[in-house]
Amino acid sequence: VGLANGEIIILSKELVIENRVKYSSDRIRSIQEMGDEIAVACSDNTIKIVDPRNMEVKHSLAGHKNSVFAAKFHPSGKYLLSVSRDAHIAVWDTQVDYVLRESIAGHLYTINDAIFRSDGRYFVTASMDKAIKLWDAHNFKLLKVLDKHRHAGHGNSVNKLLWMNYRDLLVSCSDDRSISVWEIKFAE
């Protein structure tokens, strides 16, 4: 569990605190595990790559100019994607000591979340600019924008995403107090 004070609490299956580790001077925004690494997105503008066996930091990534809201591993594990209040998408090469490969101006305002489709071909970002953007996960090119004007999208900040395997449905939630379900068709 990530806390506002920069700590992560490790709980047992019985919800008993087993360990507490401080990773940041500010909030923990997201946590994702992939194999033998955990990506921890922090409000101190960094991402910590943590070894789950001993909870020690293996890498501290600094590539954003503001709070990192989400850090997600590509399903292949070959790279890590991070999104931030600086409205950028950062692509980190997990195969080469997490070197920053690309920084993309993804939205007009804060990017709140990102999620990959389970096959890893696409990813989606959600932003305070009220838009959801669909990207090619191999060349990082923008494919489609889902917003209020074009697709009767959200009227306020889009905060969280869930890409379901069932019928390839994308679920988004917003500050406008709505949840939208998107059926995305691909010419595959």
Order of alpha helices (4+ residues) and beta strands (2+ residues): beta-beta-beta-beta-beta-beta-beta-beta-beta-beta-beta-beta-beta-beta-alpha-beta-beta-beta
